[in-house]
Amino acid sequence: MFFRNLTLFRFPTSLDFSELDSQLQQAPLKPVGPLEMSSRGFISPFGRNEEVASHRADEAIWVSVGGEDKILPGAVVNDLLARKLDEIEEKEGRRPGGKTRKRLKDDLLHELLPRAFVKPSRIDAMLDLKSGFIAVDASSRKSAENVVSELRGAMGSFPAVPVNAEVAPQSILTAWIAGEPLPEGLSLGEECEMKDPIDGGAVVKCQHQELRCEEIDKHLEAGKQVTKLALVLDDHVSFVLGDDLIIRKLKFLDGVVDQLESTGSDDLRAELDTRFALMSAEVRRLFTILEGALKFSRME
């Protein structure tokens, strides 16, 4: 269950989470209704059939938002609507107007929704009580904000805001690739994206390439700025940090996986517990390093 992305939000470390489990139990995922398009709610991190609403390891809490979405392709609806419109035109000798078309489309949706397939989904999140941040396993800020909104609804109040850097992330990423020292523990990966700062300017993407090279230096000399940069934290974690402060392509390397294999547990729940404990420790360390380098604003 290692996360693959991290969209980060800050919250005050003074928040009380002692009632979180019972609060989440009051906001469970409910089956999507016959005439509903979607449903959202909390599920157990260990699976939909488990009763525990959250899981805690030290100062980290794991929560999961489940979803059910009706699959109703627009092309199917539009095709059926076109047929009905053709039938009416043939029968009445005129093409129905906008209001009639809207009513017919609504009628079709109500007819089709109860028979539509349902697609399940889940988004996991980690609450770090010690450092005061939540990391959502989503590369889309909108999806991550929806998880925060679900928590806010369940808790009644959850003053979390997206992380904000006091220095321009592009300038820091560009400086690192240009040769300035990286924070202790971090090293360059083999992927980056550079953009010309003018509107509509050139975009250069590099993959599987040594980033400290003459080719990269020429792009920097031309004024391009780094908007995405692959980094490695020791031999434990690799990731791509964007200037939007979203961490993508998060991958836990042999240094972490070896620790997991050394536990030798055959129990699935125990293994998930161990994975979360290892992951939360690495994510906390990564957050602390980036917080210092990018000067994340704090919440009191």
N, C-alpha and C positions, 0 to 999 in steps of 0.2 A: 504493500500500500504506500510505497514511497511517492511523495508528491512529485509532479512533473513541472509545475509552474508555481510561482509565488507572486500573488498580488497583495501588497502590504498595506495595512492600515494601523494607525496608532490609537491607543485608548489610555486613559489615566490608570496608573498602577494602583490607585486607591479603590478601584471598582471592586465590588463584592460579588463573587461568583459562587458563594456557598449554596445558593438555591438554584443554580443553573440546571441541574439534572431534573428537578421537579418542574421547572419552567419549560424545559424542552418537551417533557412528557405531556404538557398541556397544549403543545403546538405540533402534533404529529402529522406526518404525511397522510392525507386521506385519499382514497381512490378517486380518480377524476370522475366527475358526474357525467351522466348521459349527454347533457347539453353543454358541458364545459369543454374548453380546449386544453386546459392544463390545470395542474394542482401542484402545490409545493408545501413542504413541511419537513420536520426533522425525522430522521431514521437513526437507528443505532449504527455507530461506526463499524461494528462487527457484522452487520448485515441486517436486512429488513425483518428477519424472523427473530432477532435478538431483542431482549427487553431493555437492556441498559441504554440510556439515552445519550450518554457521553462517556468519554474515557479520559482519565487523568494519569499522567506520569510525571511525578515531581511537580514542577511549576508550569506544566503544559497540559492543555485540555484539547482533546480531539472531538470535533463535532462534525456531523454530516447532514447536509440538506438533500433530501430526496425529491424527485420530480416525476410526474407522469404527464406526457404530452400526446394529444391526439395527432395522428398522422393523416392529414387530409390534403393531398396535393392540390394546389390551385388549378393545375391543368385539368384535373378531373371535374372540379366544380365548374370551371369555365366551359368545358365541353358540354356538360349536361345543361348548363344555362343556355348555351347557344342553341341546343336542340329544342328546348322549350320555347325560346323566342321565335325560332323558325316555325314551330307548330302554331303559335299564336298568330304570326304574320300570315301564314297560309290560310288559317281559319277566318281571321277577321279582316285580312287585306291591309293591315298596317303594322308597322314595327312599334312595339311597346316603348314608351318613354322611360326616362331615367328613374322615376319613382317606382314604376312597375318592375323594372329590371332589378332594382335594389330589393324590393319585396320578394321577388322570385328567388333571388340569390339567398336571402335570409331563410326562406322556406326550404331551399335545398340543403343549406347548412344544418338546419334542425332535423332534416330527414336523414342526413348522412352521418352526423356526429355519433349517434348511438352505435353505429356499426363500424366506426373507424378503429383502426389498430391503435394500441397504446404503447408508446415508447418510454421505458423507464430510464431514469438518469440519477446521478448523484454528484455532488460537489463537496469535497472535504475541506476542512479548515482547521488550523491549529491556533489556539489562543495561548500566547506566552504571557503568563501573569507576572513574571519577574521583570521582563523588559517592556511590558506594556504594548504589545503589538499582536495583530492577528494576521496570519498568512493564509490566503485562500488559494487552493489548488485550481487556478483558472488563469488563462492568458488574456482573457477579456475583462477589462475593468467593469463593464456593465454586469457581467455574470458574477463577478466578485462582490460588487455592490449589492446585488440581489441577496447574496448570502448574509451580508452585514445587515441588510434590511430585515431579513427573517429573524436574525438574532435580536434586533431591536424590538421587533414585534413580540417575541417570546418573553424578553426580559423587561419590557415596558420602557426601558431607557438603556441605550448603549451608545455613548458619545464617541464613536470611532470615525476617524477621518483618514483619507489617503495620506501616505507618507509624503512629506514635502522636504526637498533639499534646500538648504540655505545658499548653496552654490550651484551654478548651472551644471547639470550632469554631463552635458556634452563637453564642457571644458575639461572636466575631470577625466572622462574616458579618452578624450583626445590627448591629454597630457600623458596618460599611462601608455598609450600606444606609441607616443613620440619618444619615450624613453625615461620619463620621470619615474622615480621609485614607486612601486605599488605598496599598499599596506602589507604588513608582515603576514605571511601565510598565503597571499594571493600571487598568482602568476598568470601570464597571458595564455590564452588558448589558441585555437587556429581558425577563428571566425570573427569577422567584423563587417559592419556596414558603415560607409562614409557618405555624407551628403554635402553638396555645395550649399552654403547657407542662403543663397538667393532663391526666390520662389521659382519653382520649375527647374532648378539646377540639377546637375548630374548626380546619380546615385551609383556608388560602387559597392559591390558585395563580394567578399572574399571568404572562401571556405577551404579547409584543409591546407592552410598556408601559414608559413612562418610570418608572424606579423611585424617583427623587427627586421625590415628589409628595405632595400633601395626603392622598390616599387611603391611600397606604402609611404615612404618618406616623400616621394614626388607628389602623391595625392595630398599629403599634409601641407607641403610647400605651396600647392595650388589653392590652399584655403579650405579644403574640405574638412568637415568635423565628424567625429565618430558618434554615431547614434545607437549602435549596438556593438557590444564587445564580449567575446567569449573569454571566460576566466576560469581558473581552477583554484580551489581552496585545498592546499596541501595535496594529498593523493586521495582525498575523501569525496569531494564534490566538484562537478563541472557544471557550468551554467552560462547563459547569455544574458547580460544585463543591458537593458535598453535605457535610452534617455527619458523614457516615461516611468522609470524606476520599477518596471515589471521584470521579474526574473523568469526567463523561459528556458526550455530545454534542460531543466534541472535533472542531473543524473548523479546517482550515488555510486562511487567507484569502489574498487577492490578494497580500499582501506576500511570502508564501512561494511561492505558485504562480508568480508572475512570475519568481522566481529559477529555478524549475524550467524554465520555458519558454525562458529565456535560454540554457540549455545546448544546446538544439537537437539532442539525441542521438536517433537513430532506433533504437538498440540497446536492446532491452527490459531486458536485465540491467544495462546502464550506467544506464538511467533509474531502475531500482529502487535501484541503488547511490546515485544522486544523491538520490532521494527519502528514503532512509533517513538519509543524512548530514544533510540539511536538517531532517528531522523530529527526529532525535536531538538536534541542537543546540537546537531550540526547546523540546523536552521538558525538557532539562537546565536551560535558563534558567527555565522555568516552575517546575520542582521547586525550584530555588534560591530563587526569590521566595517560594513558599509555605512552604518550610522556615523562612525567616526570619520570616515573618508569623505562622505557626502554631506555631513552635518545635518542629519535629519532633525526637523523641529520636534520638540518634546511637547507632551500634553501633561499638564499638572492636574 
